[in-house]
Each structure stands twice: as C-alpha cells, then as structure tokens.
Amino acid sequence: MPWEYADVELEALCADCHARQHRTKERLEKAIAELDEGSLEELLGYADALIAKSVTFDGRPEEQYPNREWQLTSWEHARGFYVGLYGSAVSKHVYDLIDLSPLNCSMIFGLRGGEEEI
C-alpha cells in the first residue's frame, strides 16, 4: 500500500507514463524468463550498479545512505555491476571488484573505469 513506503520511494506518474512503465515491466519480465542463471546474475549486477550510481552520484550518499552496501555474490554479478558502472568490463577489474566487495558509496565514488586500476 502507498502508505507503507517512504516518500522518497513514491513517484507520481501521468496515465501515459504509468501505462508505458507497465509495458516496460512486462517486456522485462518476458526477457528475464528466458535468461539462464549466469545471465540473471549479470543482470542483477547491472541493476545493482544502476542503483549504486544513483545513490552515489545523485545527492548526498554519505548522509542519506551511510550504511548502504552492495555485496557481489558471483563473478557474473560483479561483471554486471562493473558494466553497469562503466559500460564494459575487463576480467582483471571484475576480480578486483570482487575482492573489494562489499562496496559502499565511498568506494564506488572512488572507483575508476576502463583500463585504469580500481
């Protein structure tokens, strides 16, 4: 129910946007149903990275999310997370990311993409 959510979790949408969001969710559910376990882990990592980027770079993460962490549970999950942050991944960087897990906002803010070291 709407009152069970924090205000920051709510979003008001017009009828067209609401319908578009439902269509997008339906398409996503169909696509997810066709993925194998490794691909699901990678997709989860990508989704976690989108959330991490939003939390880390949109606002004041240290004050809003002081204990927010992302635990990378597999190589595929970490690869998806890295791709979500930087658009591509190098195996060495994925392993480095796994070694850093769990990641918090400060760590994500300090990560480097591409060929640079993490």
N, CA, C and O atoms as CSV, one atom per row, in Angstrom:
chain,resi,resn,atom,element,x,y,z
A,1,MET,N,N,0.842,-1.179,0.000
A,1,MET,CA,C,0.000,0.000,0.000
A,1,MET,C,C,0.889,1.245,0.000
A,1,MET,O,O,1.986,1.212,0.558
A,2,PRO,N,N,0.444,2.322,-0.604
A,2,PRO,CA,C,1.280,3.525,-0.713
A,2,PRO,C,C,1.788,4.043,0.620
A,2,PRO,O,O,2.913,4.535,0.694
A,3,TRP,N,N,1.003,3.947,1.656
A,3,TRP,CA,C,1.428,4.494,2.951
A,3,TRP,C,C,2.486,3.627,3.631
A,3,TRP,O,O,3.039,4.028,4.655
A,4,GLU,N,N,2.777,2.458,3.088
A,4,GLU,CA,C,3.806,1.592,3.656
A,4,GLU,C,C,5.199,1.915,3.117
A,4,GLU,O,O,6.184,1.304,3.531
A,5,TYR,N,N,5.283,2.879,2.190
A,5,TYR,CA,C,6.548,3.264,1.585
A,5,TYR,C,C,6.991,4.622,2.104
A,5,TYR,O,O,6.173,5.461,2.484
A,6,ALA,N,N,8.312,4.820,2.112
A,6,ALA,CA,C,8.848,6.150,2.438
A,6,ALA,C,C,8.532,7.079,1.267
A,6,ALA,O,O,8.416,6.628,0.128
A,7,ASP,N,N,8.394,8.358,1.544
A,7,ASP,CA,C,8.063,9.327,0.498
A,7,ASP,C,C,9.044,9.282,-0.673
A,7,ASP,O,O,8.637,9.457,-1.822
A,8,VAL,N,N,10.335,9.049,-0.396
A,8,VAL,CA,C,11.333,9.025,-1.470
A,8,VAL,C,C,11.150,7.840,-2.404
A,8,VAL,O,O,11.686,7.843,-3.512
A,9,GLU,N,N,10.402,6.828,-1.977
A,9,GLU,CA,C,10.169,5.653,-2.810
A,9,GLU,C,C,8.963,5.807,-3.737
A,9,GLU,O,O,8.745,4.968,-4.611
A,10,LEU,N,N,8.188,6.860,-3.555
A,10,LEU,CA,C,6.975,7.067,-4.338
A,10,LEU,C,C,7.245,7.955,-5.541
A,10,LEU,O,O,8.119,8.821,-5.512
A,11,GLU,N,N,6.472,7.720,-6.607
A,11,GLU,CA,C,6.601,8.510,-7.814
A,11,GLU,C,C,5.209,8.706,-8.409
A,11,GLU,O,O,4.473,7.739,-8.611
A,12,ALA,N,N,4.856,9.938,-8.684
A,12,ALA,CA,C,3.565,10.237,-9.305
A,12,ALA,C,C,3.753,10.243,-10.816
A,12,ALA,O,O,4.654,10.906,-11.329
A,13,LEU,N,N,2.902,9.504,-11.530
A,13,LEU,CA,C,3.000,9.404,-12.978
A,13,LEU,C,C,1.670,9.776,-13.621
A,13,LEU,O,O,0.602,9.511,-13.068
A,14,CYS,N,N,1.750,10.394,-14.796
A,14,CYS,CA,C,0.529,10.627,-15.561
A,14,CYS,C,C,0.081,9.281,-16.130
A,14,CYS,O,O,0.831,8.307,-16.071
A,15,ALA,N,N,-1.117,9.217,-16.671
A,15,ALA,CA,C,-1.679,7.956,-17.173
A,15,ALA,C,C,-0.803,7.351,-18.274
A,15,ALA,O,O,-0.586,6.140,-18.285
A,16,ASP,N,N,-0.299,8.174,-19.198
A,16,ASP,CA,C,0.541,7.667,-20.286
A,16,ASP,C,C,1.852,7.089,-19.766
A,16,ASP,O,O,2.269,6.010,-20.187
A,17,CYS,N,N,2.497,7.801,-18.855
A,17,CYS,CA,C,3.755,7.317,-18.279
A,17,CYS,C,C,3.536,6.051,-17.467
A,17,CYS,O,O,4.362,5.139,-17.500
A,18,HIS,N,N,2.433,5.991,-16.744
A,18,HIS,CA,C,2.100,4.808,-15.959
A,18,HIS,C,C,1.926,3.594,-16.882
A,18,HIS,O,O,2.442,2.514,-16.593
A,19,ALA,N,N,1.206,3.772,-17.980
A,19,ALA,CA,C,0.991,2.685,-18.940
A,19,ALA,C,C,2.320,2.267,-19.571
A,19,ALA,O,O,2.576,1.074,-19.738
A,20,ARG,N,N,3.161,3.235,-19.922
A,20,ARG,CA,C,4.466,2.928,-20.512
A,20,ARG,C,C,5.327,2.140,-19.528
A,20,ARG,O,O,6.023,1.201,-19.913
A,21,GLN,N,N,5.272,2.531,-18.261
A,21,GLN,CA,C,6.049,1.820,-17.248
A,21,GLN,C,C,5.577,0.366,-17.129
A,21,GLN,O,O,6.396,-0.544,-17.007
A,22,HIS,N,N,4.273,0.151,-17.165
A,22,HIS,CA,C,3.751,-1.222,-17.101
A,22,HIS,C,C,4.183,-2.032,-18.322
A,22,HIS,O,O,4.543,-3.202,-18.187
A,23,ARG,N,N,4.153,-1.426,-19.510
A,23,ARG,CA,C,4.592,-2.132,-20.719
A,23,ARG,C,C,6.070,-2.501,-20.620
A,23,ARG,O,O,6.472,-3.601,-21.000
A,24,THR,N,N,6.862,-1.584,-20.111
A,24,THR,CA,C,8.290,-1.847,-19.959
A,24,THR,C,C,8.512,-2.994,-18.974
A,24,THR,O,O,9.335,-3.874,-19.229
A,25,LYS,N,N,7.793,-2.996,-17.863
A,25,LYS,CA,C,7.940,-4.069,-16.874
A,25,LYS,C,C,7.516,-5.420,-17.456
A,25,LYS,O,O,8.140,-6.441,-17.165
A,26,GLU,N,N,6.474,-5.433,-18.264
A,26,GLU,CA,C,6.034,-6.670,-18.910
A,26,GLU,C,C,7.107,-7.191,-19.867
A,26,GLU,O,O,7.391,-8.389,-19.886
A,27,ARG,N,N,7.708,-6.294,-20.664
A,27,ARG,CA,C,8.776,-6.693,-21.574
A,27,ARG,C,C,9.978,-7.227,-20.805
A,27,ARG,O,O,10.600,-8.209,-21.212
A,28,LEU,N,N,10.300,-6.575,-19.693
A,28,LEU,CA,C,11.423,-7.011,-18.869
A,28,LEU,C,C,11.156,-8.383,-18.269
A,28,LEU,O,O,12.045,-9.234,-18.259
A,29,GLU,N,N,9.953,-8.611,-17.771
A,29,GLU,CA,C,9.607,-9.918,-17.204
A,29,GLU,C,C,9.725,-11.020,-18.242
A,29,GLU,O,O,10.213,-12.106,-17.929
A,30,LYS,N,N,9.288,-10.768,-19.474
A,30,LYS,CA,C,9.403,-11.767,-20.545
A,30,LYS,C,C,10.861,-12.061,-20.865
A,30,LYS,O,O,11.238,-13.218,-21.048
A,31,ALA,N,N,11.674,-11.024,-20.932
A,31,ALA,CA,C,13.092,-11.207,-21.224
A,31,ALA,C,C,13.789,-11.972,-20.105
A,31,ALA,O,O,14.602,-12.856,-20.373
A,32,ILE,N,N,13.479,-11.643,-18.860
A,32,ILE,CA,C,14.092,-12.319,-17.713
A,32,ILE,C,C,13.753,-13.801,-17.708
A,32,ILE,O,O,14.589,-14.630,-17.348
A,33,ALA,N,N,12.541,-14.135,-18.103
A,33,ALA,CA,C,12.108,-15.537,-18.121
A,33,ALA,C,C,12.960,-16.385,-19.060
A,33,ALA,O,O,13.010,-17.604,-18.899
A,34,GLU,N,N,13.623,-15.779,-20.027
A,34,GLU,CA,C,14.415,-16.526,-20.997
A,34,GLU,C,C,15.900,-16.630,-20.634
A,34,GLU,O,O,16.660,-17.287,-21.345
A,35,LEU,N,N,16.318,-15.996,-19.547
A,35,LEU,CA,C,17.734,-15.978,-19.194
A,35,LEU,C,C,18.131,-17.186,-18.358
A,35,LEU,O,O,17.335,-17.701,-17.573
A,36,ASP,N,N,19.401,-17.642,-18.541
A,36,ASP,CA,C,19.936,-18.694,-17.682
A,36,ASP,C,C,20.440,-18.066,-16.387
A,36,ASP,O,O,20.434,-16.843,-16.246
A,37,GLU,N,N,20.874,-18.896,-15.443
A,37,GLU,CA,C,21.259,-18.399,-14.121
A,37,GLU,C,C,22.414,-17.401,-14.170
A,37,GLU,O,O,22.383,-16.384,-13.478
A,38,GLY,N,N,23.434,-17.684,-14.984
A,38,GLY,CA,C,24.566,-16.765,-15.079
A,38,GLY,C,C,24.153,-15.414,-15.632
A,38,GLY,O,O,24.612,-14.373,-15.161
A,39,SER,N,N,23.286,-15.434,-16.631
A,39,SER,CA,C,22.805,-14.181,-17.210
A,39,SER,C,C,21.947,-13.414,-16.219
A,39,SER,O,O,21.985,-12.184,-16.187
A,40,LEU,N,N,21.171,-14.132,-15.406
A,40,LEU,CA,C,20.371,-13.473,-14.375
A,40,LEU,C,C,21.269,-12.783,-13.356
A,40,LEU,O,O,20.983,-11.666,-12.926
A,41,GLU,N,N,22.365,-13.457,-12.967
A,41,GLU,CA,C,23.314,-12.856,-12.029
A,41,GLU,C,C,23.926,-11.586,-12.622
A,41,GLU,O,O,24.080,-10.582,-11.927
A,42,GLU,N,N,24.275,-11.638,-13.910
A,42,GLU,CA,C,24.860,-10.463,-14.557
A,42,GLU,C,C,23.849,-9.326,-14.627
A,42,GLU,O,O,24.190,-8.167,-14.392
A,43,LEU,N,N,22.606,-9.661,-14.952
A,43,LEU,CA,C,21.553,-8.655,-14.993
A,43,LEU,C,C,21.328,-8.042,-13.611
A,43,LEU,O,O,21.134,-6.833,-13.491
A,44,LEU,N,N,21.353,-8.871,-12.577
A,44,LEU,CA,C,21.213,-8.365,-11.214
A,44,LEU,C,C,22.357,-7.413,-10.869
A,44,LEU,O,O,22.134,-6.374,-10.248
A,45,GLY,N,N,23.580,-7.765,-11.270
A,45,GLY,CA,C,24.716,-6.886,-11.026
A,45,GLY,C,C,24.555,-5.554,-11.736
A,45,GLY,O,O,24.863,-4.501,-11.177
A,46,TYR,N,N,24.069,-5.605,-12.973
A,46,TYR,CA,C,23.844,-4.380,-13.738
A,46,TYR,C,C,22.800,-3.508,-13.035
A,46,TYR,O,O,22.983,-2.300,-12.891
A,47,ALA,N,N,21.706,-4.138,-12.601
A,47,ALA,CA,C,20.657,-3.386,-11.898
A,47,ALA,C,C,21.193,-2.800,-10.597
A,47,ALA,O,O,20.897,-1.652,-10.267
A,48,ASP,N,N,21.980,-3.579,-9.855
A,48,ASP,CA,C,22.586,-3.059,-8.624
A,48,ASP,C,C,23.481,-1.861,-8.912
A,48,ASP,O,O,23.507,-0.908,-8.133
A,49,ALA,N,N,24.219,-1.897,-10.029
A,49,ALA,CA,C,25.094,-0.779,-10.387
A,49,ALA,C,C,24.289,0.467,-10.714
A,49,ALA,O,O,24.689,1.574,-10.352
A,50,LEU,N,N,23.168,0.305,-11.389
A,50,LEU,CA,C,22.326,1.468,-11.682
A,50,LEU,C,C,21.844,2.115,-10.392
A,50,LEU,O,O,21.813,3.341,-10.277
A,51,ILE,N,N,21.469,1.292,-9.427
A,51,ILE,CA,C,21.039,1.815,-8.129
A,51,ILE,C,C,22.222,2.464,-7.414
A,51,ILE,O,O,22.095,3.551,-6.851
A,52,ALA,N,N,23.365,1.793,-7.441
A,52,ALA,CA,C,24.557,2.327,-6.775
A,52,ALA,C,C,24.966,3.665,-7.369
A,52,ALA,O,O,25.322,4.585,-6.633
A,53,LYS,N,N,24.918,3.787,-8.702
A,53,LYS,CA,C,25.259,5.066,-9.338
A,53,LYS,C,C,24.282,6.143,-8.912
A,53,LYS,O,O,24.684,7.271,-8.629
A,54,SER,N,N,23.022,5.810,-8.865
A,54,SER,CA,C,22.012,6.787,-8.476
A,54,SER,C,C,22.230,7.242,-7.036
A,54,SER,O,O,22.201,8.436,-6.738
A,55,VAL,N,N,22.445,6.284,-6.161
A,55,VAL,CA,C,22.652,6.601,-4.738
A,55,VAL,C,C,23.954,7.371,-4.544
A,55,VAL,O,O,24.006,8.314,-3.753
A,56,THR,N,N,25.000,6.977,-5.257
A,56,THR,CA,C,26.318,7.563,-5.057
A,56,THR,C,C,26.465,8.939,-5.689
A,56,THR,O,O,27.052,9.839,-5.087
A,57,PHE,N,N,25.940,9.110,-6.888
A,57,PHE,CA,C,26.204,10.335,-7.624
A,57,PHE,C,C,25.035,11.315,-7.667
A,57,PHE,O,O,25.224,12.461,-8.074
A,58,ASP,N,N,23.848,10.909,-7.267
A,58,ASP,CA,C,22.679,11.798,-7.269
A,58,ASP,C,C,22.290,12.133,-5.835
A,58,ASP,O,O,21.436,11.460,-5.257
A,59,GLY,N,N,22.885,13.135,-5.268
A,59,GLY,CA,C,22.523,13.514,-3.907
A,59,GLY,C,C,23.692,13.449,-2.969
A,59,GLY,O,O,24.842,13.630,-3.368
A,60,ARG,N,N,23.391,13.189,-1.723
A,60,ARG,CA,C,24.404,13.147,-0.684
A,60,ARG,C,C,24.409,11.759,-0.070
A,60,ARG,O,O,23.749,11.536,0.944
A,61,PRO,N,N,25.138,10.823,-0.658
A,61,PRO,CA,C,25.069,9.428,-0.217
A,61,PRO,C,C,25.495,9.188,1.217
A,61,PRO,O,O,24.893,8.377,1.921
A,62,GLU,N,N,26.521,9.884,1.648
A,62,GLU,CA,C,27.021,9.623,2.997
A,62,GLU,C,C,25.983,9.967,4.053
A,62,GLU,O,O,25.924,9.322,5.101
A,63,GLU,N,N,25.169,10.971,3.788
A,63,GLU,CA,C,24.142,11.352,4.748
A,63,GLU,C,C,22.869,10.534,4.556
A,63,GLU,O,O,22.239,10.137,5.536
A,64,GLN,N,N,22.485,10.279,3.310
A,64,GLN,CA,C,21.234,9.572,3.031
A,64,GLN,C,C,21.369,8.062,3.185
A,64,GLN,O,O,20.433,7.399,3.632
A,65,TYR,N,N,22.521,7.517,2.821
A,65,TYR,CA,C,22.709,6.065,2.827
A,65,TYR,C,C,24.032,5.704,3.486
A,65,TYR,O,O,24.902,5.132,2.829
A,66,PRO,N,N,24.206,6.016,4.748
A,66,PRO,CA,C,25.521,5.817,5.371
A,66,PRO,C,C,25.965,4.361,5.438
A,66,PRO,O,O,27.166,4.094,5.463
A,67,ASN,N,N,25.037,3.419,5.467
A,67,ASN,CA,C,25.406,2.010,5.600
A,67,ASN,C,C,25.049,1.190,4.367
A,67,ASN,O,O,25.040,-0.039,4.432
A,68,ARG,N,N,24.753,1.846,3.239
A,68,ARG,CA,C,24.360,1.137,2.032
A,68,ARG,C,C,25.559,0.421,1.445
A,68,ARG,O,O,26.603,1.030,1.213
A,69,GLU,N,N,25.409,-0.885,1.202
A,69,GLU,CA,C,26.480,-1.690,0.635
A,69,GLU,C,C,25.920,-2.603,-0.445
A,69,GLU,O,O,24.740,-2.953,-0.442
A,70,TRP,N,N,26.805,-2.982,-1.376
A,70,TRP,CA,C,26.449,-3.929,-2.417
A,70,TRP,C,C,27.419,-5.098,-2.338
A,70,TRP,O,O,28.619,-4.939,-2.564
A,71,GLN,N,N,26.893,-6.268,-2.016
A,71,GLN,CA,C,27.683,-7.494,-1.922
A,71,GLN,C,C,27.639,-8.180,-3.277
A,71,GLN,O,O,26.561,-8.516,-3.768
A,72,LEU,N,N,28.788,-8.389,-3.880
A,72,LEU,CA,C,28.858,-9.052,-5.172
A,72,LEU,C,C,28.985,-10.551,-4.920
A,72,LEU,O,O,29.964,-11.000,-4.323
A,73,THR,N,N,28.007,-11.320,-5.370
A,73,THR,CA,C,27.874,-12.722,-4.964
A,73,THR,C,C,28.468,-13.720,-5.941
A,73,THR,O,O,28.578,-14.901,-5.611
A,74,SER,N,N,28.856,-13.285,-7.138
A,74,SER,CA,C,29.456,-14.195,-8.118
A,74,SER,C,C,30.239,-13.373,-9.129
A,74,SER,O,O,30.136,-12.146,-9.160
A,75,TRP,N,N,31.025,-14.060,-9.957
A,75,TRP,CA,C,31.775,-13.364,-10.990
A,75,TRP,C,C,30.808,-12.674,-11.953
A,75,TRP,O,O,31.045,-11.536,-12.358
A,76,GLU,N,N,29.722,-13.356,-12.319
A,76,GLU,CA,C,28.738,-12.781,-13.236
A,76,GLU,C,C,28.083,-11.540,-12.641
A,76,GLU,O,O,27.878,-10.542,-13.332
A,77,HIS,N,N,27.755,-11.612,-11.350
A,77,HIS,CA,C,27.156,-10.478,-10.651
A,77,HIS,C,C,28.121,-9.289,-10.668
A,77,HIS,O,O,27.718,-8.161,-10.952
A,78,ALA,N,N,29.394,-9.546,-10.365
A,78,ALA,CA,C,30.408,-8.488,-10.354
A,78,ALA,C,C,30.618,-7.920,-11.755
A,78,ALA,O,O,30.783,-6.711,-11.915
A,79,ARG,N,N,30.611,-8.789,-12.775
A,79,ARG,CA,C,30.785,-8.315,-14.151
A,79,ARG,C,C,29.624,-7.385,-14.529
A,79,ARG,O,O,29.844,-6.315,-15.097
A,80,GLY,N,N,28.402,-7.790,-14.216
A,80,GLY,CA,C,27.251,-6.935,-14.496
A,80,GLY,C,C,27.338,-5.613,-13.764
A,80,GLY,O,O,26.991,-4.566,-14.310
A,81,PHE,N,N,27.803,-5.665,-12.524
A,81,PHE,CA,C,27.957,-4.447,-11.720
A,81,PHE,C,C,28.964,-3.510,-12.387
A,81,PHE,O,O,28.710,-2.314,-12.526
A,82,TYR,N,N,30.109,-4.063,-12.797
A,82,TYR,CA,C,31.147,-3.244,-13.420
A,82,TYR,C,C,30.667,-2.658,-14.741
A,82,TYR,O,O,30.895,-1.482,-15.023
A,83,VAL,N,N,30.001,-3.479,-15.552
A,83,VAL,CA,C,29.459,-2.986,-16.826
A,83,VAL,C,C,28.421,-1.896,-16.564
A,83,VAL,O,O,28.358,-0.909,-17.296
A,84,GLY,N,N,27.616,-2.073,-15.532
A,84,GLY,CA,C,26.630,-1.059,-15.182
A,84,GLY,C,C,27.267,0.260,-14.790
A,84,GLY,O,O,26.695,1.321,-15.039
A,85,LEU,N,N,28.433,0.210,-14.185
A,85,LEU,CA,C,29.132,1.433,-13.798
A,85,LEU,C,C,29.869,2.076,-14.965
A,85,LEU,O,O,29.881,3.299,-15.099
A,86,TYR,N,N,30.492,1.237,-15.822
A,86,TYR,CA,C,31.415,1.774,-16.817
A,86,TYR,C,C,31.115,1.412,-18.263
A,86,TYR,O,O,31.801,1.911,-19.155
A,87,GLY,N,N,30.131,0.576,-18.540
A,87,GLY,CA,C,29.768,0.255,-19.913
A,87,GLY,C,C,30.497,-0.930,-20.507
A,87,GLY,O,O,30.061,-1.458,-21.530
A,88,SER,N,N,31.584,-1.365,-19.910
A,88,SER,CA,C,32.310,-2.550,-20.356
A,88,SER,C,C,33.118,-3.059,-19.170
A,88,SER,O,O,33.218,-2.396,-18.138
A,89,ALA,N,N,33.691,-4.244,-19.335
A,89,ALA,CA,C,34.445,-4.806,-18.218
A,89,ALA,C,C,35.667,-5.557,-18.712
A,89,ALA,O,O,35.637,-6.201,-19.761
A,90,VAL,N,N,36.730,-5.465,-17.949
A,90,VAL,CA,C,37.952,-6.219,-18.162
A,90,VAL,C,C,38.011,-7.227,-17.017
A,90,VAL,O,O,37.784,-6.870,-15.861
A,91,SER,N,N,38.317,-8.497,-17.341
A,91,SER,CA,C,38.289,-9.557,-16.318
A,91,SER,C,C,39.070,-9.189,-15.069
A,91,SER,O,O,38.602,-9.428,-13.956
A,92,LYS,N,N,40.256,-8.608,-15.234
A,92,LYS,CA,C,41.069,-8.239,-14.075
A,92,LYS,C,C,40.296,-7.286,-13.162
A,92,LYS,O,O,40.347,-7.409,-11.938
A,93,HIS,N,N,39.590,-6.344,-13.762
A,93,HIS,CA,C,38.849,-5.368,-12.971
A,93,HIS,C,C,37.663,-6.007,-12.262
A,93,HIS,O,O,37.304,-5.611,-11.154
A,94,VAL,N,N,37.065,-6.991,-12.906
A,94,VAL,CA,C,35.950,-7.692,-12.266
A,94,VAL,C,C,36.462,-8.426,-11.032
A,94,VAL,O,O,35.829,-8.379,-9.977
A,95,TYR,N,N,37.603,-9.103,-11.155
A,95,TYR,CA,C,38.171,-9.801,-9.999
A,95,TYR,C,C,38.567,-8.808,-8.898
A,95,TYR,O,O,38.365,-9.080,-7.714
A,96,ASP,N,N,39.124,-7.672,-9.286
A,96,ASP,CA,C,39.464,-6.645,-8.302
A,96,ASP,C,C,38.209,-6.161,-7.575
A,96,ASP,O,O,38.233,-5.934,-6.365
A,97,LEU,N,N,37.130,-6.007,-8.312
A,97,LEU,CA,C,35.868,-5.560,-7.730
A,97,LEU,C,C,35.342,-6.580,-6.722
A,97,LEU,O,O,34.852,-6.215,-5.654
A,98,ILE,N,N,35.451,-7.866,-7.076
A,98,ILE,CA,C,35.020,-8.933,-6.164
A,98,ILE,C,C,35.831,-8.860,-4.874
A,98,ILE,O,O,35.286,-9.016,-3.782
A,99,ASP,N,N,37.141,-8.620,-5.005
A,99,ASP,CA,C,37.999,-8.535,-3.817
A,99,ASP,C,C,37.607,-7.367,-2.911
A,99,ASP,O,O,37.808,-7.432,-1.699
A,100,LEU,N,N,37.054,-6.309,-3.482
A,100,LEU,CA,C,36.645,-5.143,-2.690
A,100,LEU,C,C,35.282,-5.319,-2.028
A,100,LEU,O,O,34.952,-4.603,-1.082
A,101,SER,N,N,34.491,-6.269,-2.520
A,101,SER,CA,C,33.116,-6.449,-2.054
A,101,SER,C,C,33.084,-6.795,-0.565
A,101,SER,O,O,33.935,-7.552,-0.098
A,102,PRO,N,N,32.116,-6.256,0.193
A,102,PRO,CA,C,31.004,-5.413,-0.213
A,102,PRO,C,C,31.453,-3.973,-0.453
A,102,PRO,O,O,32.350,-3.459,0.215
A,103,LEU,N,N,30.807,-3.349,-1.415
A,103,LEU,CA,C,31.116,-1.974,-1.790
A,103,LEU,C,C,30.143,-1.019,-1.135
A,103,LEU,O,O,28.953,-1.313,-1.021
A,104,ASN,N,N,30.650,0.131,-0.703
A,104,ASN,CA,C,29.764,1.174,-0.186
A,104,ASN,C,C,29.862,2.399,-1.096
A,104,ASN,O,O,30.636,2.399,-2.054
A,105,CYS,N,N,29.097,3.420,-0.809
A,105,CYS,CA,C,29.049,4.615,-1.656
A,105,CYS,C,C,30.422,5.258,-1.828
A,105,CYS,O,O,30.781,5.657,-2.936
A,106,SER,N,N,31.184,5.361,-0.764
A,106,SER,CA,C,32.502,5.989,-0.849
A,106,SER,C,C,33.428,5.204,-1.757
A,106,SER,O,O,34.190,5.790,-2.527
A,107,MET,N,N,33.369,3.888,-1.674
A,107,MET,CA,C,34.219,3.052,-2.518
A,107,MET,C,C,33.817,3.204,-3.987
A,107,MET,O,O,34.680,3.308,-4.858
A,108,ILE,N,N,32.525,3.216,-4.260
A,108,ILE,CA,C,32.054,3.352,-5.636
A,108,ILE,C,C,32.470,4.704,-6.197
A,108,ILE,O,O,32.878,4.800,-7.355
A,109,PHE,N,N,32.369,5.729,-5.396
A,109,PHE,CA,C,32.743,7.066,-5.842
A,109,PHE,C,C,34.218,7.108,-6.243
A,109,PHE,O,O,34.595,7.857,-7.144
A,110,GLY,N,N,35.042,6.316,-5.584
A,110,GLY,CA,C,36.478,6.327,-5.861
A,110,GLY,C,C,36.935,5.347,-6.913
A,110,GLY,O,O,38.114,5.357,-7.266
A,111,LEU,N,N,36.058,4.492,-7.440
A,111,LEU,CA,C,36.447,3.518,-8.457
A,111,LEU,C,C,36.767,4.208,-9.772
A,111,LEU,O,O,36.283,5.305,-10.049
A,112,ARG,N,N,37.583,3.551,-10.571
A,112,ARG,CA,C,37.928,4.038,-11.901
A,112,ARG,C,C,37.512,2.986,-12.917
A,112,ARG,O,O,37.576,1.788,-12.642
A,113,GLY,N,N,37.098,3.425,-14.060
A,113,GLY,CA,C,36.696,2.510,-15.123
A,113,GLY,C,C,37.760,2.360,-16.172
A,113,GLY,O,O,38.838,2.946,-16.078
A,114,GLY,N,N,37.442,1.558,-17.184
A,114,GLY,CA,C,38.328,1.378,-18.326
A,114,GLY,C,C,39.606,0.664,-17.955
A,114,GLY,O,O,39.573,-0.306,-17.199
A,115,GLU,N,N,40.731,1.124,-18.471
A,115,GLU,CA,C,41.994,0.465,-18.264
A,115,GLU,C,C,42.714,0.903,-16.986
A,115,GLU,O,O,43.787,0.390,-16.666
A,116,GLU,N,N,42.129,1.837,-16.271
A,116,GLU,CA,C,42.771,2.297,-15.035
A,116,GLU,C,C,42.554,1.285,-13.932
A,116,GLU,O,O,41.643,0.459,-13.994
A,117,GLU,N,N,43.387,1.360,-12.940
A,117,GLU,CA,C,43.259,0.461,-11.787
A,117,GLU,C,C,42.077,0.855,-10.932
A,117,GLU,O,O,41.703,2.027,-10.877
A,118,ILE,N,N,41.483,-0.129,-10.259
A,118,ILE,CA,C,40.398,0.179,-9.332
A,118,ILE,C,C,41.035,0.402,-7.967
A,118,ILE,O,O,40.332,0.681,-6.996
